[in-house]
Amino acid sequence: MALPGLDRQFLRDARGLAETRLMQTAVALEQSRSAKGGKYADTVASLSPEFLAAVPTDPFDGQPLRYHKTATGYLLYSIGPDLKDDGGKPESGGKGDLVFKIRS
């Protein structure tokens, strides 16, 4: 009977950790952008070790957070609690990714 409660707690903890890592990575991307002439890094891995101690992983699957440069900024996301990579589609109705999107 305790297991469903543990599942919910795990999902809350993983979500909080994912959101923290997304924000830390976004700050590192902005620091890098400022230091490198206004251009975003090509990869999150290139931020380490200067702007991040290590490449942040997605707590839902252990893979690096997903990052894509766009014409106007970038898309950074975790696959989220549905454990499916939806390509950066924001979470809605229990499906989708935890997304941080910047347009500059």
C-alpha positions in Angstrom: 0.0 0.0 0.0 2.9 2.4 0.5 4.2 2.0 -3.0 1.8 4.3 -4.8 2.7 7.0 -2.3 6.4 6.4 -3.1 5.8 6.6 -6.8 4.1 10.0 -6.4 6.9 11.2 -4.2 9.5 10.1 -6.7 7.8 11.9 -9.5 7.6 15.1 -7.4 11.2 14.8 -6.5 12.3 14.1 -10.1 10.2 17.0 -11.4 11.8 19.4 -8.9 15.3 18.1 -9.8 14.6 18.4 -13.5 13.3 22.0 -13.1 16.4 22.9 -11.0 18.7 21.4 -13.6 16.9 23.2 -16.4 17.2 26.5 -14.6 20.9 26.0 -13.8 21.6 25.1 -17.4 19.7 28.1 -18.7 21.8 30.4 -16.4 25.0 28.7 -17.8 23.8 29.2 -21.3 23.3 32.9 -20.7 26.7 33.2 -19.0 28.3 31.5 -21.9 26.4 33.7 -24.4 27.5 36.8 -22.6 31.1 35.7 -22.5 31.2 34.5 -26.1 29.9 37.4 -28.1 26.2 36.9 -27.8 26.0 33.4 -29.3 24.6 30.4 -27.6 26.7 27.3 -27.1 26.3 24.6 -29.7 25.9 21.9 -27.0 25.3 21.7 -23.3 28.5 19.6 -23.0 30.5 22.6 -24.2 29.4 24.5 -21.1 31.4 22.2 -18.9 33.6 22.8 -16.9 33.7 26.6 -17.5 30.0 27.3 -16.8 28.7 24.0 -15.4 30.6 21.5 -13.3 29.2 18.6 -15.3 26.7 18.0 -18.1 23.3 17.9 -16.3 21.3 14.7 -16.7 17.6 14.3 -16.9 16.4 12.6 -13.7 13.7 10.8 -15.6 16.0 8.8 -17.9 19.6 9.6 -16.9 20.4 11.0 -20.3 21.7 14.6 -20.8 19.0 17.3 -20.8 17.9 17.9 -24.4 19.0 21.2 -26.0 18.4 22.6 -29.4 19.5 26.0 -30.7 16.8 27.7 -32.7 16.9 30.7 -35.1 15.8 33.0 -32.2 17.2 31.3 -29.1 17.0 27.7 -27.8 14.9 24.9 -26.5 16.0 23.0 -23.4 13.9 20.2 -21.9 13.5 17.1 -19.8 11.4 14.2 -21.0 9.3 14.5 -17.9 7.2 12.1 -16.0 5.6 10.4 -19.0 9.1 9.1 -19.8 8.7 9.9 -23.5 10.7 12.3 -25.5 8.0 14.5 -27.1 10.6 16.7 -28.9 10.1 19.6 -26.5 6.3 19.7 -26.7 5.3 21.3 -23.3 3.5 19.1 -20.8 -0.3 19.1 -20.9 -2.7 16.6 -19.5 0.1 14.4 -18.1 1.9 14.1 -21.4 4.7 16.1 -22.9 8.1 17.4 -21.7 9.3 19.8 -19.1 10.3 22.7 -21.3 12.4 25.9 -21.0 12.3 27.9 -24.2 14.1 31.2 -24.9 13.6 33.5 -27.7 16.1 36.3 -27.9 
